[in-house]
Amino acid sequence: MVAYANKEAVEKTVETGYAHYYSRSRKKLWKKGETSNNLQKVKEILLDCDGDTLLYIVEQEGVACHTGRWSCFFRTVATEE
């Protein structure tokens, strides 16, 4: 999945060991799975070469996607050969 994390969300993730994100539409911090129980236990946090993107390596407890799928990335884009 892809989600936005501000400084507070990253700090809370490091502190608790569970993925926290920031909802820009609701303007508040949220813990992944706090209502669904589909938690993400963070094993490692990687930083990209530009220092502007984080990748959380997680142990997914349940599903990640709100559609009920394991991942939010389950559709493909048709391309011409």
mmCIF file of the N, C-alpha and C atoms, coordinates in Angstrom:
data_MODEL
# 
_entry.id   MODEL 
# 
loop_
_atom_site.group_PDB 
_atom_site.id 
_atom_site.type_symbol 
_atom_site.label_atom_id 
_atom_site.label_alt_id 
_atom_site.label_comp_id 
_atom_site.label_asym_id 
_atom_site.label_entity_id 
_atom_site.label_seq_id 
_atom_site.pdbx_PDB_ins_code 
_atom_site.Cartn_x 
_atom_site.Cartn_y 
_atom_site.Cartn_z 
_atom_site.occupancy 
_atom_site.B_iso_or_equiv 
_atom_site.pdbx_formal_charge 
_atom_site.auth_seq_id 
_atom_site.auth_comp_id 
_atom_site.auth_asym_id 
_atom_site.auth_atom_id 
_atom_site.pdbx_PDB_model_num 
ATOM 1   N N  . MET A 1 1  ? 0.836   -1.175 0.000   1.00 0.00 ? 1  MET A N  1 
ATOM 2   C CA . MET A 1 1  ? 0.000   0.000  0.000   1.00 0.00 ? 1  MET A CA 1 
ATOM 3   C C  . MET A 1 1  ? 0.874   1.229  0.000   1.00 0.00 ? 1  MET A C  1 
ATOM 4   N N  . VAL A 1 2  ? 0.295   2.348  -0.344  1.00 0.00 ? 2  VAL A N  1 
ATOM 5   C CA . VAL A 1 2  ? 0.985   3.631  -0.304  1.00 0.00 ? 2  VAL A CA 1 
ATOM 6   C C  . VAL A 1 2  ? 0.210   4.541  0.630   1.00 0.00 ? 2  VAL A C  1 
ATOM 7   N N  . ALA A 1 3  ? 0.930   5.199  1.516   1.00 0.00 ? 3  ALA A N  1 
ATOM 8   C CA . ALA A 1 3  ? 0.269   6.121  2.448   1.00 0.00 ? 3  ALA A CA 1 
ATOM 9   C C  . ALA A 1 3  ? 1.242   7.236  2.796   1.00 0.00 ? 3  ALA A C  1 
ATOM 10  N N  . TYR A 1 4  ? 0.711   8.319  3.296   1.00 0.00 ? 4  TYR A N  1 
ATOM 11  C CA . TYR A 1 4  ? 1.503   9.473  3.687   1.00 0.00 ? 4  TYR A CA 1 
ATOM 12  C C  . TYR A 1 4  ? 1.887   9.351  5.159   1.00 0.00 ? 4  TYR A C  1 
ATOM 13  N N  . ALA A 1 5  ? 3.128   9.690  5.474   1.00 0.00 ? 5  ALA A N  1 
ATOM 14  C CA . ALA A 1 5  ? 3.580   9.700  6.867   1.00 0.00 ? 5  ALA A CA 1 
ATOM 15  C C  . ALA A 1 5  ? 4.334   11.003 7.114   1.00 0.00 ? 5  ALA A C  1 
ATOM 16  N N  . ASN A 1 6  ? 3.888   11.742 8.103   1.00 0.00 ? 6  ASN A N  1 
ATOM 17  C CA . ASN A 1 6  ? 4.624   12.947 8.494   1.00 0.00 ? 6  ASN A CA 1 
ATOM 18  C C  . ASN A 1 6  ? 5.619   12.579 9.599   1.00 0.00 ? 6  ASN A C  1 
ATOM 19  N N  . LYS A 1 7  ? 6.325   13.573 10.119  1.00 0.00 ? 7  LYS A N  1 
ATOM 20  C CA . LYS A 1 7  ? 7.346   13.326 11.141  1.00 0.00 ? 7  LYS A CA 1 
ATOM 21  C C  . LYS A 1 7  ? 6.745   12.621 12.364  1.00 0.00 ? 7  LYS A C  1 
ATOM 22  N N  . GLU A 1 8  ? 5.584   13.084 12.809  1.00 0.00 ? 8  GLU A N  1 
ATOM 23  C CA . GLU A 1 8  ? 4.925   12.497 13.977  1.00 0.00 ? 8  GLU A CA 1 
ATOM 24  C C  . GLU A 1 8  ? 4.557   11.027 13.732  1.00 0.00 ? 8  GLU A C  1 
ATOM 25  N N  . ALA A 1 9  ? 4.079   10.710 12.533  1.00 0.00 ? 9  ALA A N  1 
ATOM 26  C CA . ALA A 1 9  ? 3.709   9.331  12.200  1.00 0.00 ? 9  ALA A CA 1 
ATOM 27  C C  . ALA A 1 9  ? 4.932   8.414  12.202  1.00 0.00 ? 9  ALA A C  1 
ATOM 28  N N  . VAL A 1 10 ? 6.029   8.902  11.650  1.00 0.00 ? 10 VAL A N  1 
ATOM 29  C CA . VAL A 1 10 ? 7.261   8.104  11.626  1.00 0.00 ? 10 VAL A CA 1 
ATOM 30  C C  . VAL A 1 10 ? 7.777   7.893  13.046  1.00 0.00 ? 10 VAL A C  1 
ATOM 31  N N  . GLU A 1 11 ? 7.766   8.929  13.856  1.00 0.00 ? 11 GLU A N  1 
ATOM 32  C CA . GLU A 1 11 ? 8.212   8.804  15.249  1.00 0.00 ? 11 GLU A CA 1 
ATOM 33  C C  . GLU A 1 11 ? 7.354   7.805  16.016  1.00 0.00 ? 11 GLU A C  1 
ATOM 34  N N  . LYS A 1 12 ? 6.045   7.841  15.815  1.00 0.00 ? 12 LYS A N  1 
ATOM 35  C CA . LYS A 1 12 ? 5.130   6.912  16.490  1.00 0.00 ? 12 LYS A CA 1 
ATOM 36  C C  . LYS A 1 12 ? 5.371   5.479  16.005  1.00 0.00 ? 12 LYS A C  1 
ATOM 37  N N  . THR A 1 13 ? 5.667   5.323  14.722  1.00 0.00 ? 13 THR A N  1 
ATOM 38  C CA . THR A 1 13 ? 5.975   4.003  14.163  1.00 0.00 ? 13 THR A CA 1 
ATOM 39  C C  . THR A 1 13 ? 7.229   3.431  14.817  1.00 0.00 ? 13 THR A C  1 
ATOM 40  N N  . VAL A 1 14 ? 8.274   4.235  14.909  1.00 0.00 ? 14 VAL A N  1 
ATOM 41  C CA . VAL A 1 14 ? 9.527   3.800  15.528  1.00 0.00 ? 14 VAL A CA 1 
ATOM 42  C C  . VAL A 1 14 ? 9.299   3.474  17.006  1.00 0.00 ? 14 VAL A C  1 
ATOM 43  N N  . GLU A 1 15 ? 8.544   4.307  17.690  1.00 0.00 ? 15 GLU A N  1 
ATOM 44  C CA . GLU A 1 15 ? 8.273   4.128  19.125  1.00 0.00 ? 15 GLU A CA 1 
ATOM 45  C C  . GLU A 1 15 ? 7.484   2.851  19.422  1.00 0.00 ? 15 GLU A C  1 
ATOM 46  N N  . THR A 1 16 ? 6.467   2.566  18.615  1.00 0.00 ? 16 THR A N  1 
ATOM 47  C CA . THR A 1 16 ? 5.554   1.443  18.904  1.00 0.00 ? 16 THR A CA 1 
ATOM 48  C C  . THR A 1 16 ? 5.874   0.156  18.157  1.00 0.00 ? 16 THR A C  1 
ATOM 49  N N  . GLY A 1 17 ? 6.566   0.279  17.015  1.00 0.00 ? 17 GLY A N  1 
ATOM 50  C CA . GLY A 1 17 ? 6.836   -0.901 16.190  1.00 0.00 ? 17 GLY A CA 1 
ATOM 51  C C  . GLY A 1 17 ? 5.688   -1.251 15.252  1.00 0.00 ? 17 GLY A C  1 
ATOM 52  N N  . TYR A 1 18 ? 4.649   -0.425 15.233  1.00 0.00 ? 18 TYR A N  1 
ATOM 53  C CA . TYR A 1 18 ? 3.506   -0.623 14.333  1.00 0.00 ? 18 TYR A CA 1 
ATOM 54  C C  . TYR A 1 18 ? 3.351   0.594  13.437  1.00 0.00 ? 18 TYR A C  1 
ATOM 55  N N  . ALA A 1 19 ? 2.966   0.349  12.179  1.00 0.00 ? 19 ALA A N  1 
ATOM 56  C CA . ALA A 1 19 ? 2.867   1.411  11.188  1.00 0.00 ? 19 ALA A CA 1 
ATOM 57  C C  . ALA A 1 19 ? 1.807   2.442  11.539  1.00 0.00 ? 19 ALA A C  1 
ATOM 58  N N  . HIS A 1 20 ? 2.230   3.691  11.532  1.00 0.00 ? 20 HIS A N  1 
ATOM 59  C CA . HIS A 1 20 ? 1.340   4.840  11.717  1.00 0.00 ? 20 HIS A CA 1 
ATOM 60  C C  . HIS A 1 20 ? 1.490   5.737  10.494  1.00 0.00 ? 20 HIS A C  1 
ATOM 61  N N  . TYR A 1 21 ? 0.402   6.349  10.097  1.00 0.00 ? 21 TYR A N  1 
ATOM 62  C CA . TYR A 1 21 ? 0.379   7.222  8.937   1.00 0.00 ? 21 TYR A CA 1 
ATOM 63  C C  . TYR A 1 21 ? -0.349  8.507  9.295   1.00 0.00 ? 21 TYR A C  1 
ATOM 64  N N  . TYR A 1 22 ? -0.310  9.467  8.368   1.00 0.00 ? 22 TYR A N  1 
ATOM 65  C CA . TYR A 1 22 ? -1.024  10.715 8.576   1.00 0.00 ? 22 TYR A CA 1 
ATOM 66  C C  . TYR A 1 22 ? -2.059  10.871 7.476   1.00 0.00 ? 22 TYR A C  1 
ATOM 67  N N  . SER A 1 23 ? -3.305  11.054 7.861   1.00 0.00 ? 23 SER A N  1 
ATOM 68  C CA . SER A 1 23 ? -4.378  11.282 6.902   1.00 0.00 ? 23 SER A CA 1 
ATOM 69  C C  . SER A 1 23 ? -4.458  12.770 6.611   1.00 0.00 ? 23 SER A C  1 
ATOM 70  N N  . ARG A 1 24 ? -4.134  13.144 5.380   1.00 0.00 ? 24 ARG A N  1 
ATOM 71  C CA . ARG A 1 24 ? -4.199  14.557 5.007   1.00 0.00 ? 24 ARG A CA 1 
ATOM 72  C C  . ARG A 1 24 ? -5.644  15.026 4.874   1.00 0.00 ? 24 ARG A C  1 
ATOM 73  N N  . SER A 1 25 ? -6.558  14.127 4.518   1.00 0.00 ? 25 SER A N  1 
ATOM 74  C CA . SER A 1 25 ? -7.965  14.534 4.389   1.00 0.00 ? 25 SER A CA 1 
ATOM 75  C C  . SER A 1 25 ? -8.627  14.726 5.757   1.00 0.00 ? 25 SER A C  1 
ATOM 76  N N  . ARG A 1 26 ? -8.307  13.832 6.708   1.00 0.00 ? 26 ARG A N  1 
ATOM 77  C CA . ARG A 1 26 ? -8.880  13.946 8.054   1.00 0.00 ? 26 ARG A CA 1 
ATOM 78  C C  . ARG A 1 26 ? -8.024  14.790 8.988   1.00 0.00 ? 26 ARG A C  1 
ATOM 79  N N  . LYS A 1 27 ? -6.805  15.077 8.507   1.00 0.00 ? 27 LYS A N  1 
ATOM 80  C CA . LYS A 1 27 ? -5.842  15.875 9.280   1.00 0.00 ? 27 LYS A CA 1 
ATOM 81  C C  . LYS A 1 27 ? -5.558  15.272 10.654  1.00 0.00 ? 27 LYS A C  1 
ATOM 82  N N  . LYS A 1 28 ? -5.278  13.957 10.633  1.00 0.00 ? 28 LYS A N  1 
ATOM 83  C CA . LYS A 1 28 ? -4.931  13.311 11.903  1.00 0.00 ? 28 LYS A CA 1 
ATOM 84  C C  . LYS A 1 28 ? -4.090  12.052 11.666  1.00 0.00 ? 28 LYS A C  1 
ATOM 85  N N  . LEU A 1 29 ? -3.386  11.688 12.708  1.00 0.00 ? 29 LEU A N  1 
ATOM 86  C CA . LEU A 1 29 ? -2.560  10.492 12.712  1.00 0.00 ? 29 LEU A CA 1 
ATOM 87  C C  . LEU A 1 29 ? -3.447  9.262  12.813  1.00 0.00 ? 29 LEU A C  1 
ATOM 88  N N  . TRP A 1 30 ? -3.074  8.170  12.139  1.00 0.00 ? 30 TRP A N  1 
ATOM 89  C CA . TRP A 1 30 ? -3.817  6.919  12.291  1.00 0.00 ? 30 TRP A CA 1 
ATOM 90  C C  . TRP A 1 30 ? -2.872  5.728  12.288  1.00 0.00 ? 30 TRP A C  1 
ATOM 91  N N  . LYS A 1 31 ? -3.234  4.748  13.079  1.00 0.00 ? 31 LYS A N  1 
ATOM 92  C CA . LYS A 1 31 ? -2.481  3.502  13.152  1.00 0.00 ? 31 LYS A CA 1 
ATOM 93  C C  . LYS A 1 31 ? -3.151  2.516  12.203  1.00 0.00 ? 31 LYS A C  1 
ATOM 94  N N  . LYS A 1 32 ? -2.386  1.964  11.280  1.00 0.00 ? 32 LYS A N  1 
ATOM 95  C CA . LYS A 1 32 ? -2.932  0.989  10.337  1.00 0.00 ? 32 LYS A CA 1 
ATOM 96  C C  . LYS A 1 32 ? -3.494  -0.183 11.123  1.00 0.00 ? 32 LYS A C  1 
ATOM 97  N N  . GLY A 1 33 ? -4.775  -0.461 10.912  1.00 0.00 ? 33 GLY A N  1 
ATOM 98  C CA . GLY A 1 33 ? -5.421  -1.583 11.581  1.00 0.00 ? 33 GLY A CA 1 
ATOM 99  C C  . GLY A 1 33 ? -6.089  -1.253 12.888  1.00 0.00 ? 33 GLY A C  1 
ATOM 100 N N  . GLU A 1 34 ? -6.096  0.020  13.285  1.00 0.00 ? 34 GLU A N  1 
ATOM 101 C CA . GLU A 1 34 ? -6.680  0.371  14.586  1.00 0.00 ? 34 GLU A CA 1 
ATOM 102 C C  . GLU A 1 34 ? -8.163  0.031  14.663  1.00 0.00 ? 34 GLU A C  1 
ATOM 103 N N  . THR A 1 35 ? -8.872  0.036  13.544  1.00 0.00 ? 35 THR A N  1 
ATOM 104 C CA . THR A 1 35 ? -10.288 -0.355 13.566  1.00 0.00 ? 35 THR A CA 1 
ATOM 105 C C  . THR A 1 35 ? -10.535 -1.706 12.906  1.00 0.00 ? 35 THR A C  1 
ATOM 106 N N  . SER A 1 36 ? -9.711  -2.073 11.926  1.00 0.00 ? 36 SER A N  1 
ATOM 107 C CA . SER A 1 36 ? -9.899  -3.329 11.183  1.00 0.00 ? 36 SER A CA 1 
ATOM 108 C C  . SER A 1 36 ? -9.146  -4.506 11.786  1.00 0.00 ? 36 SER A C  1 
ATOM 109 N N  . ASN A 1 37 ? -8.184  -4.229 12.637  1.00 0.00 ? 37 ASN A N  1 
ATOM 110 C CA . ASN A 1 37 ? -7.281  -5.246 13.192  1.00 0.00 ? 37 ASN A CA 1 
ATOM 111 C C  . ASN A 1 37 ? -6.285  -5.775 12.172  1.00 0.00 ? 37 ASN A C  1 
ATOM 112 N N  . ASN A 1 38 ? -6.177  -5.134 11.013  1.00 0.00 ? 38 ASN A N  1 
ATOM 113 C CA . ASN A 1 38 ? -5.197  -5.510 9.993   1.00 0.00 ? 38 ASN A CA 1 
ATOM 114 C C  . ASN A 1 38 ? -3.923  -4.706 10.216  1.00 0.00 ? 38 ASN A C  1 
ATOM 115 N N  . LEU A 1 39 ? -3.216  -5.068 11.273  1.00 0.00 ? 39 LEU A N  1 
ATOM 116 C CA . LEU A 1 39 ? -2.041  -4.325 11.707  1.00 0.00 ? 39 LEU A CA 1 
ATOM 117 C C  . LEU A 1 39 ? -0.821  -4.587 10.834  1.00 0.00 ? 39 LEU A C  1 
ATOM 118 N N  . GLN A 1 40 ? 0.113   -3.646 10.874  1.00 0.00 ? 40 GLN A N  1 
ATOM 119 C CA . GLN A 1 40 ? 1.391   -3.802 10.188  1.00 0.00 ? 40 GLN A CA 1 
ATOM 120 C C  . GLN A 1 40 ? 2.509   -3.663 11.213  1.00 0.00 ? 40 GLN A C  1 
ATOM 121 N N  . LYS A 1 41 ? 3.107   -4.795 11.561  1.00 0.00 ? 41 LYS A N  1 
ATOM 122 C CA . LYS A 1 41 ? 4.250   -4.789 12.485  1.00 0.00 ? 41 LYS A CA 1 
ATOM 123 C C  . LYS A 1 41 ? 5.498   -4.468 11.668  1.00 0.00 ? 41 LYS A C  1 
ATOM 124 N N  . VAL A 1 42 ? 6.136   -3.367 11.982  1.00 0.00 ? 42 VAL A N  1 
ATOM 125 C CA . VAL A 1 42 ? 7.265   -2.886 11.188  1.00 0.00 ? 42 VAL A CA 1 
ATOM 126 C C  . VAL A 1 42 ? 8.546   -3.620 11.578  1.00 0.00 ? 42 VAL A C  1 
ATOM 127 N N  . LYS A 1 43 ? 9.165   -4.240 10.573  1.00 0.00 ? 43 LYS A N  1 
ATOM 128 C CA . LYS A 1 43 ? 10.414  -4.976 10.771  1.00 0.00 ? 43 LYS A CA 1 
ATOM 129 C C  . LYS A 1 43 ? 11.627  -4.115 10.463  1.00 0.00 ? 43 LYS A C  1 
ATOM 130 N N  . GLU A 1 44 ? 11.466  -3.224 9.463   1.00 0.00 ? 44 GLU A N  1 
ATOM 131 C CA . GLU A 1 44 ? 12.582  -2.388 9.021   1.00 0.00 ? 44 GLU A CA 1 
ATOM 132 C C  . GLU A 1 44 ? 12.008  -1.185 8.278   1.00 0.00 ? 44 GLU A C  1 
ATOM 133 N N  . ILE A 1 45 ? 12.706  -0.055 8.364   1.00 0.00 ? 45 ILE A N  1 
ATOM 134 C CA . ILE A 1 45 ? 12.317  1.126  7.603   1.00 0.00 ? 45 ILE A CA 1 
ATOM 135 C C  . ILE A 1 45 ? 13.501  1.511  6.731   1.00 0.00 ? 45 ILE A C  1 
ATOM 136 N N  . LEU A 1 46 ? 13.252  1.537  5.426   1.00 0.00 ? 46 LEU A N  1 
ATOM 137 C CA . LEU A 1 46 ? 14.295  1.893  4.460   1.00 0.00 ? 46 LEU A CA 1 
ATOM 138 C C  . LEU A 1 46 ? 14.037  3.297  3.925   1.00 0.00 ? 46 LEU A C  1 
ATOM 139 N N  . LEU A 1 47 ? 15.105  4.023  3.662   1.00 0.00 ? 47 LEU A N  1 
ATOM 140 C CA . LEU A 1 47 ? 15.048  5.382  3.145   1.00 0.00 ? 47 LEU A CA 1 
ATOM 141 C C  . LEU A 1 47 ? 15.602  5.387  1.731   1.00 0.00 ? 47 LEU A C  1 
ATOM 142 N N  . ASP A 1 48 ? 14.918  6.039  0.783   1.00 0.00 ? 48 ASP A N  1 
ATOM 143 C CA . ASP A 1 48 ? 15.404  6.052  -0.601  1.00 0.00 ? 48 ASP A CA 1 
ATOM 144 C C  . ASP A 1 48 ? 16.614  6.977  -0.745  1.00 0.00 ? 48 ASP A C  1 
ATOM 145 N N  . CYS A 1 49 ? 17.249  6.931  -1.928  1.00 0.00 ? 49 CYS A N  1 
ATOM 146 C CA . CYS A 1 49 ? 18.490  7.670  -2.173  1.00 0.00 ? 49 CYS A CA 1 
ATOM 147 C C  . CYS A 1 49 ? 18.324  9.181  -2.091  1.00 0.00 ? 49 CYS A C  1 
ATOM 148 N N  . ASP A 1 50 ? 17.124  9.692  -2.368  1.00 0.00 ? 50 ASP A N  1 
ATOM 149 C CA . ASP A 1 50 ? 16.875  11.129 -2.288  1.00 0.00 ? 50 ASP A CA 1 
ATOM 150 C C  . ASP A 1 50 ? 16.498  11.581 -0.881  1.00 0.00 ? 50 ASP A C  1 
ATOM 151 N N  . GLY A 1 51 ? 16.193  10.638 -0.025  1.00 0.00 ? 51 GLY A N  1 
ATOM 152 C CA . GLY A 1 51 ? 15.825  10.959 1.346   1.00 0.00 ? 51 GLY A CA 1 
ATOM 153 C C  . GLY A 1 51 ? 14.423  11.529 1.483   1.00 0.00 ? 51 GLY A C  1 
ATOM 154 N N  . ASP A 1 52 ? 13.556  11.235 0.483   1.00 0.00 ? 52 ASP A N  1 
ATOM 155 C CA . ASP A 1 52 ? 12.204  11.778 0.555   1.00 0.00 ? 52 ASP A CA 1 
ATOM 156 C C  . ASP A 1 52 ? 11.101  10.716 0.533   1.00 0.00 ? 52 ASP A C  1 
ATOM 157 N N  . THR A 1 53 ? 11.491  9.458  0.592   1.00 0.00 ? 53 THR A N  1 
ATOM 158 C CA . THR A 1 53 ? 10.513  8.370  0.602   1.00 0.00 ? 53 THR A CA 1 
ATOM 159 C C  . THR A 1 53 ? 10.975  7.267  1.546   1.00 0.00 ? 53 THR A C  1 
ATOM 160 N N  . LEU A 1 54 ? 10.045  6.743  2.339   1.00 0.00 ? 54 LEU A N  1 
ATOM 161 C CA . LEU A 1 54 ? 10.338  5.626  3.235   1.00 0.00 ? 54 LEU A CA 1 
ATOM 162 C C  . LEU A 1 54 ? 9.625   4.376  2.741   1.00 0.00 ? 54 LEU A C  1 
ATOM 163 N N  . LEU A 1 55 ? 10.238  3.237  2.971   1.00 0.00 ? 55 LEU A N  1 
ATOM 164 C CA . LEU A 1 55 ? 9.613   1.949  2.675   1.00 0.00 ? 55 LEU A CA 1 
ATOM 165 C C  . LEU A 1 55 ? 9.576   1.170  3.975   1.00 0.00 ? 55 LEU A C  1 
ATOM 166 N N  . TYR A 1 56 ? 8.365   0.868  4.432   1.00 0.00 ? 56 TYR A N  1 
ATOM 167 C CA . TYR A 1 56 ? 8.214   0.053  5.634   1.00 0.00 ? 56 TYR A CA 1 
ATOM 168 C C  . TYR A 1 56 ? 8.181   -1.410 5.216   1.00 0.00 ? 56 TYR A C  1 
ATOM 169 N N  . ILE A 1 57 ? 9.086   -2.197 5.754   1.00 0.00 ? 57 ILE A N  1 
ATOM 170 C CA . ILE A 1 57 ? 9.051   -3.646 5.580   1.00 0.00 ? 57 ILE A CA 1 
ATOM 171 C C  . ILE A 1 57 ? 8.254   -4.150 6.780   1.00 0.00 ? 57 ILE A C  1 
ATOM 172 N N  . VAL A 1 58 ? 7.102   -4.766 6.506   1.00 0.00 ? 58 VAL A N  1 
ATOM 173 C CA . VAL A 1 58 ? 6.187   -5.116 7.583   1.00 0.00 ? 58 VAL A CA 1 
ATOM 174 C C  . VAL A 1 58 ? 5.821   -6.594 7.586   1.00 0.00 ? 58 VAL A C  1 
ATOM 175 N N  . GLU A 1 59 ? 5.390   -7.033 8.748   1.00 0.00 ? 59 GLU A N  1 
ATOM 176 C CA . GLU A 1 59 ? 4.718   -8.317 8.887   1.00 0.00 ? 59 GLU A CA 1 
ATOM 177 C C  . GLU A 1 59 ? 3.237   -7.940 8.921   1.00 0.00 ? 59 GLU A C  1 
ATOM 178 N N  . GLN A 1 60 ? 2.535   -8.272 7.843   1.00 0.00 ? 60 GLN A N  1 
ATOM 179 C CA . GLN A 1 60 ? 1.133   -7.886 7.717   1.00 0.00 ? 60 GLN A CA 1 
ATOM 180 C C  . GLN A 1 60 ? 0.258   -8.840 8.510   1.00 0.00 ? 60 GLN A C  1 
ATOM 181 N N  . GLU A 1 61 ? -0.504  -8.303 9.438   1.00 0.00 ? 61 GLU A N  1 
ATOM 182 C CA . GLU A 1 61 ? -1.448  -9.094 10.232  1.00 0.00 ? 61 GLU A CA 1 
ATOM 183 C C  . GLU A 1 61 ? -2.831  -8.865 9.638   1.00 0.00 ? 61 GLU A C  1 
ATOM 184 N N  . GLY A 1 62 ? -3.269  -9.769 8.787   1.00 0.00 ? 62 GLY A N  1 
ATOM 185 C CA . GLY A 1 62 ? -4.512  -9.586 8.045   1.00 0.00 ? 62 GLY A CA 1 
ATOM 186 C C  . GLY A 1 62 ? -4.199  -9.072 6.662   1.00 0.00 ? 62 GLY A C  1 
ATOM 187 N N  . VAL A 1 63 ? -5.090  -8.241 6.119   1.00 0.00 ? 63 VAL A N  1 
ATOM 188 C CA . VAL A 1 63 ? -4.910  -7.712 4.772   1.00 0.00 ? 63 VAL A CA 1 
ATOM 189 C C  . VAL A 1 63 ? -4.476  -6.254 4.842   1.00 0.00 ? 63 VAL A C  1 
ATOM 190 N N  . ALA A 1 64 ? -3.887  -5.767 3.757   1.00 0.00 ? 64 ALA A N  1 
ATOM 191 C CA . ALA A 1 64 ? -3.448  -4.373 3.714   1.00 0.00 ? 64 ALA A CA 1 
ATOM 192 C C  . ALA A 1 64 ? -4.481  -3.458 3.067   1.00 0.00 ? 64 ALA A C  1 
ATOM 193 N N  . CYS A 1 65 ? -5.205  -3.981 2.097   1.00 0.00 ? 65 CYS A N  1 
ATOM 194 C CA . CYS A 1 65 ? -6.104  -3.150 1.292   1.00 0.00 ? 65 CYS A CA 1 
ATOM 195 C C  . CYS A 1 65 ? -7.526  -3.101 1.856   1.00 0.00 ? 65 CYS A C  1 
ATOM 196 N N  . HIS A 1 66 ? -8.159  -1.946 1.723   1.00 0.00 ? 66 HIS A N  1 
ATOM 197 C CA . HIS A 1 66 ? -9.539  -1.798 2.195   1.00 0.00 ? 66 HIS A CA 1 
ATOM 198 C C  . HIS A 1 66 ? -10.526 -2.649 1.386   1.00 0.00 ? 66 HIS A C  1 
ATOM 199 N N  . THR A 1 67 ? -10.060 -3.200 0.234   1.00 0.00 ? 67 THR A N  1 
ATOM 200 C CA . THR A 1 67 ? -10.920 -4.072 -0.576  1.00 0.00 ? 67 THR A CA 1 
ATOM 201 C C  . THR A 1 67 ? -10.932 -5.496 -0.047  1.00 0.00 ? 67 THR A C  1 
ATOM 202 N N  . GLY A 1 68 ? -10.096 -5.763 0.964   1.00 0.00 ? 68 GLY A N  1 
ATOM 203 C CA . GLY A 1 68 ? -10.003 -7.108 1.522   1.00 0.00 ? 68 GLY A CA 1 
ATOM 204 C C  . GLY A 1 68 ? -8.889  -7.942 0.904   1.00 0.00 ? 68 GLY A C  1 
ATOM 205 N N  . ARG A 1 69 ? -8.112  -7.346 0.030   1.00 0.00 ? 69 ARG A N  1 
ATOM 206 C CA . ARG A 1 69 ? -6.991  -8.065 -0.597  1.00 0.00 ? 69 ARG A CA 1 
ATOM 207 C C  . ARG A 1 69 ? -5.712  -7.887 0.219   1.00 0.00 ? 69 ARG A C  1 
ATOM 208 N N  . TRP A 1 70 ? -4.797  -8.828 0.021   1.00 0.00 ? 70 TRP A N  1 
ATOM 209 C CA . TRP A 1 70 ? -3.517  -8.818 0.730   1.00 0.00 ? 70 TRP A CA 1 
ATOM 210 C C  . TRP A 1 70 ? -2.749  -7.528 0.443   1.00 0.00 ? 70 TRP A C  1 
ATOM 211 N N  . SER A 1 71 ? -2.791  -7.064 -0.802  1.00 0.00 ? 71 SER A N  1 
ATOM 212 C CA . SER A 1 71 ? -2.063  -5.876 -1.232  1.00 0.00 ? 71 SER A CA 1 
ATOM 213 C C  . SER A 1 71 ? -3.005  -4.935 -1.976  1.00 0.00 ? 71 SER A C  1 
ATOM 214 N N  . CYS A 1 72 ? -2.697  -3.667 -1.968  1.00 0.00 ? 72 CYS A N  1 
ATOM 215 C CA . CYS A 1 72 ? -3.466  -2.692 -2.749  1.00 0.00 ? 72 CYS A CA 1 
ATOM 216 C C  . CYS A 1 72 ? -3.081  -2.759 -4.228  1.00 0.00 ? 72 CYS A C  1 
ATOM 217 N N  . PHE A 1 73 ? -2.001  -3.442 -4.534  1.00 0.00 ? 73 PHE A N  1 
ATOM 218 C CA . PHE A 1 73 ? -1.501  -3.543 -5.908  1.00 0.00 ? 73 PHE A CA 1 
ATOM 219 C C  . PHE A 1 73 ? -1.869  -4.908 -6.485  1.00 0.00 ? 73 PHE A C  1 
ATOM 220 N N  . PHE A 1 74 ? -3.090  -5.013 -7.013  1.00 0.00 ? 74 PHE A N  1 
ATOM 221 C CA . PHE A 1 74 ? -3.574  -6.279 -7.561  1.00 0.00 ? 74 PHE A CA 1 
ATOM 222 C C  . PHE A 1 74 ? -4.085  -6.137 -8.990  1.00 0.00 ? 74 PHE A C  1 
ATOM 223 N N  . ARG A 1 75 ? -4.117  -4.917 -9.528  1.00 0.00 ? 75 ARG A N  1 
ATOM 224 C CA . ARG A 1 75 ? -4.571  -4.694 -10.893 1.00 0.00 ? 75 ARG A CA 1 
ATOM 225 C C  . ARG A 1 75 ? -3.381  -4.387 -11.800 1.00 0.00 ? 75 ARG A C  1 
ATOM 226 N N  . THR A 1 76 ? -3.521  -4.712 -13.068 1.00 0.00 ? 76 THR A N  1 
ATOM 227 C CA . THR A 1 76 ? -2.451  -4.436 -14.022 1.00 0.00 ? 76 THR A CA 1 
ATOM 228 C C  . THR A 1 76 ? -2.928  -3.411 -15.043 1.00 0.00 ? 76 THR A C  1 
ATOM 229 N N  . VAL A 1 77 ? -1.976  -2.754 -15.652 1.00 0.00 ? 77 VAL A N  1 
ATOM 230 C CA . VAL A 1 77 ? -2.250  -1.795 -16.715 1.00 0.00 ? 77 VAL A CA 1 
ATOM 231 C C  . VAL A 1 77 ? -1.895  -2.475 -18.031 1.00 0.00 ? 77 VAL A C  1 
ATOM 232 N N  . ALA A 1 78 ? -2.839  -2.488 -18.977 1.00 0.00 ? 78 ALA A N  1 
ATOM 233 C CA . ALA A 1 78 ? -2.579  -3.094 -20.278 1.00 0.00 ? 78 ALA A CA 1 
ATOM 234 C C  . ALA A 1 78 ? -1.576  -2.223 -21.041 1.00 0.00 ? 78 ALA A C  1 
ATOM 235 N N  . THR A 1 79 ? -0.587  -2.862 -21.605 1.00 0.00 ? 79 THR A N  1 
ATOM 236 C CA . THR A 1 79 ? 0.414   -2.162 -22.396 1.00 0.00 ? 79 THR A CA 1 
ATOM 237 C C  . THR A 1 79 ? 0.521   -2.807 -23.766 1.00 0.00 ? 79 THR A C  1 
ATOM 238 N N  . GLU A 1 80 ? 0.887   -2.007 -24.757 1.00 0.00 ? 80 GLU A N  1 
ATOM 239 C CA . GLU A 1 80 ? 1.090   -2.550 -26.103 1.00 0.00 ? 80 GLU A CA 1 
ATOM 240 C C  . GLU A 1 80 ? 2.477   -3.130 -26.198 1.00 0.00 ? 80 GLU A C  1 
ATOM 241 N N  . GLU A 1 81 ? 2.578   -4.178 -26.999 1.00 0.00 ? 81 GLU A N  1 
ATOM 242 C CA . GLU A 1 81 ? 3.909   -4.788 -27.197 1.00 0.00 ? 81 GLU A CA 1 
ATOM 243 C C  . GLU A 1 81 ? 4.493   -4.336 -28.500 1.00 0.00 ? 81 GLU A C  1 
# 
